[in-house]
Amino acid sequence: MMNHKPSPVTGGLIGGLLTLPLIVIAALANQIAGLAFFPFDLFDFMVRNLPGPLITQSIEVMVSFIRGLNLGRTDTAAKLAEQLIGVFQLIVIGAVVGAVYFAVQNRRGKAQAGGIGGTVLGLIVGLPFALIASTTPGANPLTAAVWTLLAFGVWGMLVNAAYDRLAFGKANRTPATATAASVEVLDRRQFLIQLGAATATITVVGGGLSALLNTTPNAGAPVPEATLDPDIASALPVSRSEFVAAPGTRPEITALANHYRIDIRSQPLDISAEGYNLPFTTQIGGTQRTLAELTLDNIRNDFEAVDEYITMSCISNPVGGDLISTIKWTGVPMQDILASMDVPEGATHLLITGGDSFYETVALDLINNDRRILLAYAWDDQPLLPKHGFPLRIHIPNLYGMKQPKWITGIEFLDQDQDGYWVARGWDKEAIVRSTSVIDTVAVDAVETGEDGTQLVPVGGIAWAGDRGIARVQVRVDEGEWEDAVVNAPISDRTWQLWRYNWPFSAGFHRFEVRCVEPNGTPQLESDRTPHPSGATGIHQASVTI
């Protein structure tokens, strides 16, 4: 009997190749039927369970890499990177398993009748993925586990079939039934080319179908500009109408499609409005009790809605970063929600849990003293998008986004404080917004002429200090004197403020810096600090050559 043992390297190549169509088929199943998508499930599981310092370091490296190479929006590029890492991890696992399987089979020296060995291989590899999939937020545990084991079982059978074909010439032909004369050993190079072509075809076709299914009617359409509610605009200080932003300054209100998104999932969680209810529970006193359950319709229709323009930023946002946005929020004050139920005696905090397994605590004293804390259900006058936390998310003024869960699925009354998701991973317990100011534009193409004939270059940007406000913005050019900029009035007590400085034109290379001061005289921190653990600080700079 001739036995042409394929090398483990060949096994690694085949394992990796066969993982590609597995990924594409899983993507199609995810989009069509909502079944588990193994690469993202694996990545999200790792993010939830790896040590906090490692995750923090990875976040900082990723953000620095995106900004350093100018790869576009930080949130979009980071989410794409996360997804690619998840896919790459699964391909590597497939390659390693394929190599090990070929090495083991070479020592056995015989084919596996009926592909039993491959099936066992697939089930062994698929078991941890099935366990992960069954615990993934939003998944049906049984369906996720069965689908995962089935998919990996088929993958294992194909790996085994490839080994038998290379080693014995025909899949499932055993040495006992083969003779040296009758064994037709397929040229390995030809087989790998055929296998590569087949997997490439499946991957390309499946990938195209996946992209088609994932296309929305508005894909590629221009992003509409958000506008300020006329009723709010008419009630603002007259000075706003006198302020003209420097050309190139970001819009005062972020278009919904452009609002940043940072969370702990590779894909947005899709929670159906049908059948959704928000339970308020407690274990105070030793017995688990449900105090109230509110449907989305209850929250929208039974309470008086509040509209507020709000700026929110991620605590991972570096100085001058783009993880900050302003948009109109609609929701119900948490004070009114709690007033509709019997708050258990001894309760001091709320534990708010999201469908993505994110959680955070909020002190009841804070809620009782701040009517601005909202349980929000709409942005920009439309229901929250899945990627932004549908059906519900909370807003707490003056805090970074890491303290504000979305996709809220449960609220529990506690008799003591607990560390939230990111606090338990080493981030600041308070997470109070650091004041910041940013140069958006040095409009060298929009030079204006002053009253005295001086050529002026408009410089502009934003400044923000949570709900504390901005009283003063100053600009310095080429390490000269700090000069006051004109600061626009805010839309609300929780939004950034636009500023403008008209700089006398001068040819050459110039460096601009900006800083701000809060109304109580507190200056922006000028020392450079990374976002971890309490938010970035430092002076934002911009350089131009004119």
C-alpha positions in Angstrom: 0.0 0.0 0.0 1.4 3.4 -1.0 0.9 6.0 1.7 1.7 9.7 0.8 1.6 11.5 4.2 0.8 15.2 3.8 2.8 17.4 6.0 1.3 19.4 9.0 2.1 22.6 7.0 -0.2 21.3 4.3 -2.8 20.6 7.0 -2.4 24.1 8.3 -3.0 25.5 4.9 -6.1 23.4 4.3 -7.5 24.1 7.8 -7.1 27.9 7.1 -8.6 27.6 3.6 -11.6 25.7 4.8 -12.2 28.2 7.6 -12.8 31.0 5.0 -16.1 29.5 3.7 -17.1 28.6 7.3 -16.8 32.3 8.2 -18.8 33.4 5.1 -21.5 30.8 5.7 -21.7 31.8 9.3 -22.1 35.5 8.3 -24.9 34.6 5.9 -26.6 32.6 8.6 -26.2 35.5 11.1 -27.8 38.0 8.7 -30.6 35.7 7.4 -31.5 33.9 10.6 -29.7 35.7 13.4 -27.5 32.6 14.1 -24.2 32.8 15.9 -21.3 34.4 14.1 -18.2 32.7 15.6 -15.5 35.2 14.9 -17.3 38.1 16.6 -18.5 35.9 19.4 -15.0 34.8 20.1 -13.6 38.4 20.1 -16.4 39.7 22.3 -15.9 36.9 24.8 -12.2 37.7 25.0 -12.9 41.4 25.5 -15.3 40.6 28.4 -12.9 38.2 30.1 -9.3 39.3 29.5 -7.6 41.3 32.2 -8.6 45.0 32.3 -5.0 46.4 31.9 -4.5 44.3 28.8 -7.8 45.6 27.2 -6.9 49.1 28.2 -3.5 48.9 26.6 -5.0 47.4 23.5 -7.5 50.3 23.3 -4.8 52.9 23.6 -2.6 51.3 21.0 -5.5 50.9 18.6 -6.5 54.6 18.9 -2.9 55.8 18.6 -2.5 53.6 15.5 -5.7 54.9 13.9 -4.9 58.5 14.5 -1.2 58.2 13.6 -2.0 56.7 10.2 -5.0 58.9 9.7 -7.3 55.9 9.0 -10.5 57.9 9.3 -13.1 58.0 12.1 -11.8 56.5 15.2 -14.9 54.6 16.1 -15.5 53.2 12.6 -11.8 52.2 12.1 -11.6 50.7 15.6 -14.8 48.6 15.1 -13.5 47.4 11.7 -10.2 46.5 13.3 -12.0 44.5 16.1 -14.0 42.6 13.5 -10.9 41.8 11.4 -9.1 40.6 14.5 -12.0 38.3 15.2 -11.9 36.8 11.7 -8.1 36.5 11.7 -8.2 34.7 15.1 -10.6 32.1 13.7 -8.5 31.5 10.6 -5.4 31.0 12.7 -7.3 28.6 14.9 -8.4 26.7 11.8 -4.9 26.5 10.5 -3.4 25.4 13.8 -6.0 22.7 14.3 -5.6 21.5 10.7 -1.8 21.2 11.2 -2.2 19.3 14.4 -4.8 17.0 12.9 -2.6 16.1 9.9 0.3 15.4 12.3 -1.8 13.1 14.4 -3.2 11.3 11.3 0.2 10.7 9.9 1.2 8.8 13.1 -2.0 6.7 12.8 -1.4 5.9 9.2 -4.9 5.1 8.2 -8.0 6.9 6.8 -11.1 7.5 8.9 -14.0 5.5 7.5 -17.1 7.7 7.1 -15.2 10.8 8.3 -15.7 9.9 11.9 -12.3 11.3 12.9 -13.2 14.6 11.1 -16.6 14.8 12.8 -15.0 14.3 16.2 -12.4 16.9 15.3 -15.1 19.4 14.4 -17.1 18.7 17.6 -14.0 19.1 19.8 -13.0 22.4 18.1 -16.6 23.6 18.1 -17.4 22.8 21.7 -15.8 26.0 23.2 -17.3 28.1 20.4 -20.7 26.6 21.2 -20.3 27.4 24.9 -19.3 31.0 24.0 -22.2 31.3 21.5 -24.7 30.0 24.0 -23.7 32.7 26.5 -23.6 35.6 23.9 -26.0 38.4 24.8 -29.2 38.2 22.8 -28.6 34.6 21.6 -30.9 31.6 22.1 -28.6 29.3 24.0 -29.8 26.0 22.5 -30.0 27.2 18.9 -26.6 28.9 19.1 -24.9 25.8 20.5 -26.5 23.3 18.0 -25.8 25.6 15.0 -22.2 26.0 16.1 -21.5 22.3 16.7 -23.2 21.5 13.3 -21.1 24.0 11.4 -17.8 22.9 13.0 -18.7 19.3 12.6 -19.0 19.7 8.8 -15.8 21.7 8.8 -14.0 18.9 10.6 -15.4 16.3 8.1 -14.0 18.4 5.2 -10.6 18.6 6.9 -10.6 14.8 7.3 -11.7 14.3 3.7 -8.9 16.5 2.5 -6.4 14.5 4.5 -7.7 11.2 3.1 -7.6 12.5 -0.4 -4.0 13.6 -0.1 -2.8 10.5 1.8 -4.7 7.7 0.0 -5.9 9.1 -3.3 -9.6 8.7 -2.6 -11.6 10.0 0.3 -12.3 7.3 2.9 -10.2 4.6 1.0 -8.5 2.5 3.6 -5.2 0.7 3.3 -7.1 -2.6 3.6 -9.1 -2.1 0.4 -6.4 -0.4 -1.6 -3.5 -1.8 -3.5 -0.4 -0.1 -4.8 -1.7 -0.6 -8.4 -5.2 0.8 -7.8 -4.4 3.7 -5.6 -4.7 6.9 -7.5 -2.7 9.5 -5.6 -3.9 12.9 -6.7 -1.1 15.4 -7.3 -1.0 17.5 -4.1 -0.4 20.7 -5.9 -3.3 20.2 -8.2 -5.5 19.2 -5.2 -4.5 22.4 -3.3 -5.2 24.5 -6.3 -8.6 22.9 -6.7 -9.4 23.3 -3.0 -8.2 26.9 -3.0 -10.3 27.7 -6.0 -13.4 26.1 -4.4 -13.0 27.9 -1.2 -12.3 31.2 -3.0 -15.4 30.8 -5.0 -17.6 30.0 -2.0 -16.0 32.9 -0.1 -16.4 35.5 -2.8 -20.0 34.4 -3.7 -21.0 34.2 -0.1 -19.3 37.4 0.8 -21.1 39.1 -2.0 -24.5 37.8 -0.8 -23.6 38.9 2.7 -22.7 42.4 1.6 -26.0 42.5 -0.4 -28.1 41.4 2.5 -26.3 44.0 4.7 -27.0 46.8 2.3 -29.6 49.3 3.4 -31.5 51.6 1.0 -29.7 54.6 2.3 -26.2 53.2 2.0 -23.9 55.6 0.4 -26.4 58.4 0.5 -25.3 61.9 1.6 -25.5 62.4 5.4 -28.2 64.9 6.2 -27.2 67.8 8.3 -28.8 68.1 11.7 -30.5 71.4 12.5 -31.3 73.2 15.7 -34.9 73.1 16.8 -36.4 76.6 16.0 -38.1 76.8 19.4 -34.9 76.2 21.2 -33.0 78.6 18.9 -35.4 81.4 19.6 -34.9 81.1 23.3 -31.1 81.3 23.2 -29.1 84.4 23.8 -29.1 86.9 21.0 -25.3 86.7 20.9 -25.6 83.4 19.1 -27.0 85.1 16.0 -24.0 87.4 16.0 -21.5 84.5 16.1 -20.1 83.2 12.8 -18.1 80.0 13.0 -14.8 79.8 11.3 -15.1 77.9 8.0 -14.3 74.3 8.6 -15.5 74.2 12.2 -17.5 71.0 12.8 -21.4 71.3 12.8 -22.7 72.5 16.1 -25.1 69.5 16.1 -23.8 66.1 14.9 -25.8 64.4 12.2 -27.2 61.1 13.5 -25.3 59.0 11.0 -22.0 60.7 12.3 -22.5 60.3 16.0 -19.7 58.2 17.5 -20.3 54.7 18.7 -18.1 52.9 21.2 -19.2 49.7 23.0 -18.0 46.2 23.9 -19.6 44.4 21.0 -18.3 43.7 17.5 -21.9 44.1 16.2 -24.7 46.2 17.4 -27.2 44.4 19.6 -30.6 44.1 17.9 -33.3 44.0 20.5 -36.9 43.8 19.2 -39.4 46.3 20.4 -42.1 43.6 20.3 -42.3 42.0 23.7 -39.7 44.3 25.3 -40.2 45.2 28.9 -37.9 46.7 31.4 -38.0 45.0 34.8 -37.1 46.8 38.1 -36.0 44.3 40.6 -34.3 44.0 44.0 -32.8 41.4 46.3 -32.7 43.7 49.3 -34.1 41.6 52.2 -32.8 38.4 50.7 -35.7 37.6 48.3 -35.6 38.4 44.5 -38.6 40.6 43.7 -39.9 42.4 40.7 -41.1 45.8 41.7 -42.3 47.0 38.3 -42.1 46.2 34.6 -42.4 48.9 32.0 -42.9 48.4 28.3 -41.4 50.8 25.8 -44.9 52.1 25.1 -45.3 52.8 28.9 -42.2 54.8 28.9 -43.0 56.7 25.8 -46.7 57.4 26.5 -47.2 57.4 30.3 -44.6 59.9 31.2 -43.9 63.5 30.1 -41.0 63.5 27.6 -38.0 65.8 27.8 -35.9 67.0 24.9 -32.4 68.1 25.5 -29.3 68.8 23.3 -26.5 66.9 24.8 -22.8 66.4 24.2 -21.3 63.1 25.1 -17.7 61.9 24.9 -15.9 58.6 25.3 -13.3 58.5 28.2 -10.9 56.9 25.6 -11.0 60.0 23.5 -7.6 61.6 23.2 -7.0 65.3 23.2 -8.5 66.5 19.9 -10.0 63.1 19.1 -13.3 62.5 17.4 -15.1 60.4 20.0 -17.3 63.2 21.0 -20.7 64.3 19.5 -23.7 66.5 20.2 -27.3 65.5 19.3 -30.9 66.0 20.5 -32.0 63.4 23.2 -35.6 62.5 24.1 -36.5 60.6 27.2 -38.1 60.6 30.6 -36.4 61.9 33.8 -35.4 59.0 36.0 -37.0 60.8 38.9 -40.4 60.4 37.3 -39.8 56.7 36.5 -38.8 55.9 40.1 -41.8 58.0 41.4 -44.1 55.5 39.6 -43.0 52.6 41.8 -42.3 51.7 45.4 -38.6 52.1 46.0 -37.5 49.5 48.4 -36.4 50.6 51.9 -32.7 50.7 52.3 -32.0 51.1 48.5 -29.0 53.4 47.8 -28.1 52.6 44.2 -29.4 51.3 40.8 -27.6 48.6 39.0 -28.3 49.2 35.3 -27.6 46.3 32.9 -27.4 46.3 29.2 -28.2 43.5 26.8 -24.5 43.5 25.8 -23.6 42.5 29.4 -22.4 46.0 30.2 -23.4 47.4 33.6 -23.0 50.4 35.8 -24.3 51.7 39.1 -26.0 55.1 39.7 -26.5 56.5 43.2 -30.2 57.2 44.1 -29.1 60.4 45.8 -27.6 61.6 42.4 -30.9 60.8 40.7 -33.0 62.5 43.4 -30.9 65.6 43.2 -30.6 65.9 39.4 -33.8 65.9 37.3 -31.7 66.0 34.1 -30.8 62.3 34.4 -32.8 60.7 31.5 -34.0 57.3 30.5 -33.7 58.1 26.7 -35.5 56.4 23.9 -34.9 58.7 20.9 -32.2 60.7 19.3 -32.8 63.4 16.7 -36.6 62.9 17.0 -36.5 59.2 16.0 -36.2 56.0 18.0 -32.6 55.0 19.0 -30.8 53.1 16.3 -29.7 49.6 17.2 -26.1 50.7 17.1 -26.8 53.5 19.5 -28.6 51.5 22.1 -32.2 50.7 21.2 -34.5 50.5 23.0 -33.3 52.5 26.0 -30.1 54.2 27.3 -29.4 56.5 30.2 -27.9 59.9 30.2 -26.1 61.2 33.3 -24.8 64.8 33.0 -21.1 65.6 33.4 -19.9 62.0 33.1 -18.1 60.2 30.3 -20.0 57.6 28.2 -18.4 54.7 30.1 -20.8 55.4 33.0 -23.9 55.4 30.8 -25.3 51.9 29.7 -27.3 51.4 26.5 -29.5 48.5 25.3 -30.9 48.6 28.8 -32.6 45.3 29.8 -32.8 45.5 33.5 -32.5 47.8 36.5 -31.9 46.5 40.0 -32.2 48.4 43.4 -29.1 47.8 45.6 -28.4 48.7 49.2 -24.7 49.4 48.4 -22.5 50.6 45.6 -20.8 48.3 43.1 -18.1 48.9 40.6 -19.3 49.2 37.0 -18.0 47.3 34.0 -15.0 49.6 33.1 -14.4 50.6 36.7 -13.8 46.9 37.5 -11.3 47.0 34.7 -9.2 49.8 36.1 -10.9 53.0 34.9 -11.9 56.0 37.0 -14.7 55.4 39.5 -16.0 59.0 39.1 -15.4 59.4 35.3 -16.2 63.2 35.5 -15.6 64.9 32.1 -12.3 66.8 31.8 -12.6 70.2 30.2 -11.1 70.3 26.7 -10.7 72.6 23.8 -10.0 71.6 20.2 -8.8 73.4 17.0 -11.0 72.2 14.2 -9.8 74.6 11.5 -7.2 77.2 10.5 -9.0 78.5 7.5 -6.1 79.6 5.3 -8.4 79.5 2.3 -10.9 81.8 3.8 -8.8 84.9 4.6 -10.9 88.0 5.5 -10.1 91.6 5.6 -10.5 93.5 8.9 -11.8 97.0 9.3 -8.2 98.3 9.4 -7.3 96.4 6.2 -5.5 93.6 8.1 -5.7 90.2 6.5 -7.3 87.8 9.0 -7.3 84.0 9.1 -10.3 82.5 10.9 -9.4 79.8 13.4 -12.1 77.8 15.2 -13.2 74.8 17.0 -15.1 73.6 20.1 -14.7 73.6 23.9 -16.5 71.5 26.4 -16.5 70.9 30.2 -19.5 68.6 30.7 -22.3 70.6 32.4 -20.0 73.1 33.9 -19.8 75.3 30.8 -17.0 77.3 29.2 -16.4 81.0 30.1 -13.2 81.7 28.1 -11.1 80.2 25.2 -7.7 81.4 24.4 -5.4 80.9 21.4 -1.6 81.1 21.2 0.4 81.2 18.0 4.1 80.2 17.8 4.4 80.3 21.6 3.4 83.9 21.8 0.9 85.5 24.1 -2.4 83.9 24.8 -5.2 85.8 23.1 -8.9 85.6 23.8 -11.2 84.0 21.2 -14.9 84.7 20.8 -17.0 82.0 22.5 -20.5 81.2 21.3 -23.3 80.6 23.8 -24.1 76.9 24.3 -27.3 75.3 23.0 -27.9 73.9 26.5 -26.0 73.5 29.8 -24.7 70.1 28.5 -23.3 71.0 25.0 -20.0 72.0 23.7 -19.5 75.6 22.6 -18.0 76.8 19.4 -15.3 79.4 19.4 -13.5 81.6 16.8 -10.3 83.6 16.7 -9.3 85.9 13.9 -5.5 85.6 13.5 -3.5 88.3 11.6 -2.1 86.7 8.5 1.6 86.0 8.3 3.3 83.8 5.7 5.4 80.8 6.9 5.0 77.9 9.2 2.9 78.4 12.3 1.8 76.4 15.3 -1.6 77.1 17.0 -2.6 76.1 20.5 -5.9 76.4 22.4 -7.0 76.3 26.0 -10.2 77.0 27.9 -11.4 78.1 31.4 -14.6 77.1 33.2 -17.0 79.8 34.6 -15.7 79.3 38.2 -12.2 80.1 37.0 -11.0 76.5 36.8 -8.5 76.3 33.9 -8.2 73.4 31.5 -5.4 71.0 32.6 -2.4 71.6 30.3 -0.3 68.7 31.3 -0.4 65.8 28.8 -2.1 62.7 30.2 -3.4 59.6 28.4 -7.1 58.8 28.5 -6.6 56.0 31.0 -7.8 56.1 33.7 -9.6 59.4 34.0 -9.8 61.0 30.6 -7.1 62.7 28.5 -5.8 66.2 29.3 -3.4 68.5 27.5 -3.2 71.3 25.0 -4.5 70.7 21.5 -2.3 72.0 18.7 -2.5 72.5 14.9 0.3 73.4 12.5 0.0 75.0 9.1 2.3 76.4 6.4 1.0 79.4 4.6 
